[in-house]
Amino acid sequence: MQETTTSTQLELTKQTEKGIRVFQNFWDSLDWEKILSTVIYKGMIILLILIIIFILRKIILNLIHRSFANYRKKETYSSSRLNTLETVLKNFAQYFLFFIMIYSVLTIIGVPVGSLIAGAGIAGVAIGLGAQGFINDVITGFFIIYERQLDVGDHVILDSVEGIVEQVGLRTTQVKSFNGTMNYIPNRQILIVSNLSRGNQQVIIDIRVNPDEDIEA
């Protein structure tokens, strides 16, 4: 029994020593000077890209802010509409720069970005099908705001809902009925917009007149 235990211990010791030697040989075969220079080189490139992305972000956001500041000086543009459009453009610019930054960093590191994108595309299709309604709301809401179909405070009729516009968002539009009910309408369901606050309203009234009356009077 003792001899079996001793042989087992010797076998484990040999396997451990063999593993240590393999690791030691691998460690000794590494060219640390080349590895260090590669890490420093790629690190400097990544740092440079981050600085460029940061500067571009500042410039783009500043240009967007100045452009909308000029539009705010004109009374013909709704403040809420401009605020919504400015937020949408700023978010789009930041997401685009963030995507470029991630793509550049992964490419420099050596990650196969093309394969990742192809794999993510399959998941993206599934997510896109589930979020189709949300995307339709956002796109429709953007064009409603961009085309100035509605403004806060307008008297509107949206299909069967009539009231005063309380808020125009990218996903939903809020209309308060005259009885106090707040209606939250998904933008994709807004098919016909009747804005009663634009231009002069005309009313046709039928009046019965006796044929003997003076028409001019």
Secondary structure as UniProt FT lines:
FT   HELIX           2..29
FT   HELIX           32..72
FT   TURN            75..76
FT   HELIX           79..109
FT   HELIX           113..130
FT   HELIX           132..146
FT   TURN            147..148
FT   TURN            152..153
FT   STRAND          155..158
FT   TURN            159..160
FT   STRAND          161..168
FT   STRAND          172..176
FT   TURN            178..179
FT   STRAND          182..186
FT   HELIX           187..189
FT   STRAND          193..195
FT   TURN            196..197
FT   TURN            211..212
//
